[in-house]
Amino acid sequence: MRGLAAVPSYVVMQPTTLCNLDCAYCYLPFRAADRRMPVPVAEAVAASVNPWAAAGRFSVVWHGGEPLAAGREHLAALIAPFGPEVEHHVQTNATLIDDAWCAFFVEHGVRVSVSVDGPRERNGDRVTRGGGPAYDRILRGVAALRRHGLPFSALAVVGRPEPGLATELYDYFLGLGCDVLGVNIEETEGVNLRDNSHDARLVTAFWAELVAAWRREPRVHLREVEWSLRYAAAVLDGTADDLLPRRLDPIPTVGHDGSVTVLSPELAGFTDVRYGDFSSGNVLTTPLAEILAHADRTPWVGEFLAGVEACRSSCPYFGFCGGGHAANRYFELGRFDGTQTAHCRNSKIHLLEGVLEHARDHQSPAA
């Protein structure tokens, strides 16, 4: 975990800045504007991605805005330059999914992840541009996926951890039919300025309860919990140092205009008097592979890497999280070389503590 890898494991692509919803916790600055990615941007990205995909597994993640708001014809044109080895994923609010979109996903081999926060009463922040509830439209999209037999993942945002919520959420997603579930404690970042500090005991208890719910019926892959268990097992057998990569994945995000922002998609579209627009280059003028080869020269990236080293030397959880996320440091601390953030505590430290708390409470009695 020193420096940036020259080849990423996936690329995030923004086909449009537009979103048809107006979720209260959204971090995106231009979600009311329809700024679409021109096809030459996708062609430029594909020129670097296709050789990477030919050498090993590689994904392109279409992430808006709402990617489906770009329309099927335009999204198909953006996908077309990528070779058959590339895996395509889309993160969507599902409100636009119908039979035609399902046929599109099948034709183009697109894996779907749906953003939904649990039962109806847990989706109060997910509203239309007119302020109305989006939940019924989300469920219609999910029903279309299930009708066509398409597997899908789910991503839920938790705004306020509280007793009973983890069990409620896990049972809900079992019924929803997803095969993978990611759970995010709401983050203060981008244009979302809502406070994300919570009582440590409540957050730890939330994660412990989620582990318990999952262990009772582990039919859904639970992203955060399974990674935590892998780490704990590796610590016990002395192989924890092998879990994290030798270098940080640059996670390049390609904006609608071709600009490339590394490490944190949440930084794309923002500017700062010290760091400029956070981009490391533009694929319309410089190949993506070349941009990534020199991304560590971007001024703010160097500051972030200094922060990673500070975490390495000061935090006992470093082997679990690898130094946190750039956007969380910037939006919470105002710079990149700080260390612990509320996001660290909510989604890394208390997550691992919750998993270990569950393990302690359910260990077998000594013989």
Protein Blocks (a to p, Z undefined) as FASTA:
>chain_A
ZZjdfbdfbdcddfbfbdfbdcfkbcbfklmbccdddfklmmmmmmmmmmmmmnoccddd
ddedjfklnojklmmmmmmmpcfklccddddehlmgcfklmmmmmmnopacddddebjfk
lmmmpccfkopafklmmmmmmmmmmmnopacddddddfbgcehklmmmmmmmmmnopabd
cddddddehjblbdcbdcfklmmmmmmmmmmmmmmmccbccfklmmmmmmmmmmmnopmm
mmpcfbdcfkiacdfkopacehilklgopacfklonopabdfklocfklmmmmmmmpmkl
mmmmmmmmmmmmmmmklmmnonpafklmmmmnopakbcbdfklmmmmmmmmmmmmmmmmm
mcccdZZ
